[in-house]
Amino acid sequence: MNTALRDWQPHDHRRRAGVSSFGIGGTNAHALLEAPPPPAPSGPSRPWQLLVLSAKKPAALDALTQNLGTHLEAHPEQSLADVAYTLQVGRKAFPHRRVVVCESGEDAATVLSEVTPERVFTDVAKDGGRSVVFLFPGGGAQHLRMGQELYEKEPAFREAFDACAAIFQRRGGPSLRTVLYPAGDADAGAPLPRPSVGLPALFTVEYALAKLWESWGIRPEAMIGHSMGEYVAACLAGVFSLEDALALVAERGRLFEQLPSGAMVSVALSEQELLPMLGEHLSLAAVNGPSQCVVAGDTASVDALSADLAARGIEHRRVHIDVAAHSHLIDSILPAFAAFVGRLKLQTPTQPFVSGVTGTWVTEEEATDPRYWVRHLRQTVRFGPGVRCLLENPSRVLLEVGPGRTLGSLARLQVERGQPTVVLTSMRAPREPGSDMRFVLTTLGRLWAAGVPMDWRRLQAGEQRRRVVLPTYPFERKRHWLEPNAAGIAIASDVPLARRKDAADWFYLPSWKRTLVPRATTAAPQNWLVFTDTGGLGDALATRLAESGGRVTRVSQGSDFRRVDDGAFEVDPTRPETYAALLNALAEDSCRPERIVHLWSVDSAGEGLAGVEHAQRTGFFSLLFLAQALAGHGAAGPVQMTVVSSGVQAVTGHEVLAPEKATLLGACRVLPHEVPGLTCRSIDVEAPRCSKTLQSLVARLVGELATGSSNGAVALRGPSRWEQSFEQVRISAPAADAPSRLRPRGTYLITGGLGGIGLVLAESLARQVQARLVLVGRNALPERDTWDTGSQSTVSRTG
């Protein structure tokens, strides 16, 4: 019997108790209770875990992210695998979503608290769920150790890989596991030179990767393959059995080894522009996009074409393959290939896929006709038209299933700005550092974040997981109670919200004050995006920022979006889609900008109307297109933009001004209100005249960039720093007898005169001085018999 309160400790058995209840009416009850069995312990799991978060609004998602980071820091004893499992199956999915892949609770706490842009991905899921299309790359993408970590860690991948490897080995081939994953520290990015082994290895990895995605519940609505990649699509669609598909790939590789060596080159021209340059010794091997083609032929002819392209200034790049695929040089092997494919049993496809021969959906007749697969080997690969066919449904998610990012990059070039299509990749590029597991799990999370339906229990299949206690939804509490306002009690406010009664107090005048450079308030950011001018200021600034430890990406003006060999980029200032392509490329490189420095308005715009148009392209419209791309891309964190210009601000009164550049000031003031997370400031400088003044200006700009952005305007004149402010001025109404500046019955031109403000001014002038008015507008005047009705009644009054 207990005589005092004490803890009841179990001793080698579960606690049991009897509870008696004696009723007054004579009904008694006795219940025996037993403690529940202890929960089964969690089992082992993957080295990397996918954490998923969602909320109804962005602010709630940010709060949820911080709360989870704080919780994980306070509870290091919790299994990260159980945390991931609880978030996946124990939380309802809302539209605003965020994903991160981590390998420990400490890692997760740090990444979530700092919202590291390279690790944390945020998106808004569309209603109704989105479908997925598999993109399978072709020959040339294979390399040593592709998918090795997936083979070691993922049973579904390993099972499919081993099935293919066993079939290939029964046909006399070497062990694909030994070929792809040799012992030792062989170069992980080295290509596989022999087509008879490299092509079956590529097929095996792509097939195993597709089976891995299917094991996680990601099943394609459609598929497309580039060259040999179409064999994987056809096999998954049931056209080929797995044995026949591997046999066909191996035969293709064997026949390629009998061919004389050739070469291929990628050219940034359209098919129509490129065909006249080919001649009889070259063939159009692939059309990968509107301005992306591949040419194949003998090495000498390809070398000659490359020299011609270089002389014309046309971008081109040699493809690392020594076979002139899809060209006239493979005609000699077509009879043997036709005989081989003719012996295979071809079935009607059970899943749709896009033909690389026609660039549209393959038909039953084509898929089951051996002659189609002979044409597929020889004719031009029409991957670009195939992507356009898939983009007819812009809500699709295009997922590259294979090593590298080549097909994803080509597909992104055809996604128009504002189009909801998402393009993702499954594996790292050759020699790209990192983990295959982390990469594929990140892609899985981004699929979910984009709105692809997910069965999370399939991801945890075969594991012993348990739910754990985590922070709940951070409801955004908002008080709606109306507090009574007692009569006679004034409400204090630092800033009066009421309009000033006296119109003379409505006016402010911009003025400049000499100031010191503020102290650096922010840590040195890692990712800089610098739009360089032609005078060298931007290049010198980028060099200094890189020396300070920043990761700097330079952007210059060009005729199209292009990645330059040194890691820089070119964009066309007149085409918004090139800015979107730039941000997509930076995201793919895990180099999303935290700071942007725009220096295109430092250069002289030129004379006359052409100079005015040039100033708008490189100033106002460039900033507008960049902001639109930032908004469309969805910034993972705050972005600070600094616009450096010359000749824009009149500070001392002695500057040589360039009024055609002044429109960029409007963009600097408005864009932060249009793009969430964006701050923008203007720094007007005197263009450097020598290397000494250039280096001095660079040092001053580095100091300015180290301070927090204030959405303001700064001017650097000589050794002085000036900051703009606005001073209130009182402008009293003129005396009644003061001479008026308005001339009776004078003629006045009002641009925008048919708009609301223009009509008010016109009516005032007509009433005061009976002015003769010239109203200029973009819309035509309505018919005279409608002037006295509707919204145009003011026209009749001014007329």
Disulfide bonds with the S-S distance in Angstrom:
none
